Amino acid sequence: MQAKQEEMLQQIRLMVQELTRMQIEYWRSFSTFRDWELWVVLAMLIVPLILLYLFIDRKNIFLLGFFGLNYHVWFQYVNAAGISLGLWEYPYQFVPFLPSFALDASFVPVAFIFLYQWSLNRNKNIYLYAILLSAGLAFVLKPIMVSIHLFHMFKGINYFHLFVFYILFFIISKLITNLFIWLKKKAGE
């Protein structure tokens, strides 16, 4: 490794450590159990997981779980990138290192899991309803979150961009799930 490269890596590491220290300090100051916003974030994390435990279709649990995990991963990657690029932020956090944990790990993936379950059980067009769910999340939930300062957008990001992201995550997750279903059927032939 070149000396210049090593020096830059050290500078980056020190800056990341300082940023992490500031994030923890911010979290301790503004995401306490005295703040009603933290309780909303906690509810967005815990309530969907309880509902999922109670109402998930046990006969399709691995299919639904695989799809939901897939959606979660894509959502988390893009959310983390958006935060790092300064495109959006979540002022109230359950965990300081995972600023959008409640949405990434629970609320949105569980909503899409239930959509998938509903469309399977009723033989409905999941793509049409995914567009409707994406619209609800982007044009109803996010504006509410913005109005109560649980989410902020910057650099020209708008609700339509979020709508497109929700749809893209769904399509990618559904395609990957379909690929694994196809591979399983092919292996059984």
PyMOL commands that set and color helices and strands:
alter all, ss='L'
color gray80, all
select helices_A, chain A and resi 3-30+36-55+58-84+101-122+126-147+159-188
alter helices_A, ss='H'
color red, helices_A
select strands_A, chain A and resi 88-89+152-153
alter strands_A, ss='S'
color yellow, strands_A
deselect
rebuild
show_as cartoon
